[in-house]
Amino acid sequence: MISRLKRRSLPTILFATAAFTVASLSALAGDWPTLGGDSRRAGVSDEKITPPLSLSWRFTGVPLSATAAGASAPTVVGNTAYFAAKNNVDPNAGAVLFAVDTKNGSRRWVFPNDFGMKDKAVFLTAPVVDKDRVYIGSSDGYLYVLNAQNGNEISKIRTSGSVGGTPIISEGTLYFGSNDNTVYAFDSETFAPSGNWRTPFKAKENINSALISADGYLFFTTADQNVHAITQTTGRAKWSNRLPFKYAPNSLVYADNTLYVPTGPRLFAIQPTSGNTRWTIDLPGEILAPPAASEGVVYIACREAASQQFLMYAIRSSNRRAAWQKPVALPAAPSAAPTIVGDIMYVPTKRGVIVALSKTDGAMLWQYRAQPSANRANVTLPTETAVVSPIAVSDGTIYAVTEDGSLSAFRPDAPDTSAPLLTGRYPQPAQSIFGGPGMVVTGTVFDPGSGLDTDSIKMTIDGIEVTTGYNTSLNLAYYQRKSSGKQVDNSASLPNGRHTVTLSAKDYKGNVLNETWSFVVDNNMKPPTVNYDGPKKPRPSGITAPKPGGKPAGR
């Protein structure tokens, strides 16, 4: 078989000597076995996981950092979650694939070892789990097939380019894309080329997205800005459509019999059987992440050019009108596609904040900011960490991978009896500061359990409530006196002497922080030069709908 493959210039298939255990994993009804949950990459679950959630456990590979966005998206089958990360300490080490027990966050196995892949190779696809096997593509040109129970290598398929197209296993056939411009089809048991495909499908550029299977076709994008459709059973080209602007890998989403592709500030809705553009719509800024779509509504976020706010829109696919009264301002830039869980939408962001929005009206229901894990050796702890991939959902739990190499599990019933933490205060107790315009009082506040309810933060000085802002990137609750406007009192400066500040806040489970300390005002001191940006609010009436695009892009 190997020689026949070589004559046809197809990938080399290497089988490991380790025996494959055929005992089945315990499967759950809510499995999330691939990127987006299924072969359509819809990112939609019919489970009901109602916020607020609490951290159930966090697993951190030491000393690792997560791979690029999309590459380390978690998958969950039975009682095991899988995700990829990269050894970020040794410059010669590469990627690691972890299997983690979903009950307690303990490590089941690691592939290939704690050091990682050779020659700095990294995993470029989400792990895909099917029938006790894990499939994952790598920058070294191999698609690896592993025993899902112990991580032993079963086989690997070699291509002429890095494997960046997350695989699909359908009716006994394995499909995946490689950066040798090729989509391959193999028998998922024997790894022989599929008998229904005469040859692999060749594109003109790298395959830069996960494959999508729907309506009898495989859909994917290539690095030359083309969207492709090929017949799944034969590998023959159906259509291709070149779009303007640039779009990130894994931007393609299928829902409601439509392909959605964000390019620059424009969202395309494409008819899947013909490739024709159904409609386009222009947002008021660059689209930041792939959309999610459910029940005729598309959810898409952009950075508004005028305000620089991160805004999430809900757009009806039937008429392109706004499904929400106004767009919703997010606390940070989205880092991946939202995941829709029943009536709730979970949005991952680049500053580690997971946001839960009502799918119905966009109401902010919960937000949690992941802190960089301290469970590592000889590594300088960063100030923040990003959620690098879409949220996975399984059995009443959501899973998030952050760039510090951690997998976190959140549940509504996870216990949280601890109040938010106050880890830094300014002024420190008894410290002297200037009390005039520009005076600053701050506290570093966060909650690792159920998340800090930033709307609950209050600060009083000498018993008088003052306007309190919250800087998400710094976890900083603050009051800063202005040169005009409302002051603590009616004087231009807080008078010399001792003053008392009280800072209070709640987490989403109702646990209360209430901390009081004192400081001294000395108005002979110089005023501070620091300024903090307060929490940004949406426009009063908002942009109720983005504008429809102009002429559809030609193919």
Buried (B, 14 or more C-beta within 10 A) or exposed (E): EEEEBEEEEBBEBBEBEEEBEEEEBEEBEBBBBBBBBBBBBBBBBEBEBEBBBBBBBBBBBBBBBBBBBBBBBBBBBBBBBBBBBBBBBEEEBBBBBBBBBBEEBEEBBBBBEEEBBEEBBBBBBBBBBBBBBBBBBBBBBBBBBBBBBEBBBBBBBBBEBBBBBBBBBBEEBBBBBBBBBBBBBBEBEEBEBBEEBEBBBEBEEBBBBBBBBBBEBBBBBBBEBBBBBBBBBBBEEBBBBEBEBEBBBBBBBBBBEBBBBBBBBBBBBBBBEEBEBBBBBBBBBBBBBBBBBBEBBBBBBBBBEEBEBBBBBBBEBEEBEBBBEBBBBBBBBBBBBBBBBBEBBBBBBBBBBBBBBBBEEBEBBBBBBBBBBEBBEEBEEEEBBBBBBBBBBBBBBBBBBBBBBBBBBBBBEBEBEBBBBBEEBBBEEEEBBBBBBBBBBBBBBBBBBBBBBBEBBBBBBBEEEBEBBBBBBBBBBBBBBEEEEEBBEEEEBBEEEEBEBBBBBBBBBEBEBEBEBEBBBEBEEEBBEEEBEEBEEBBEEBBEBBEEBEEBBEE
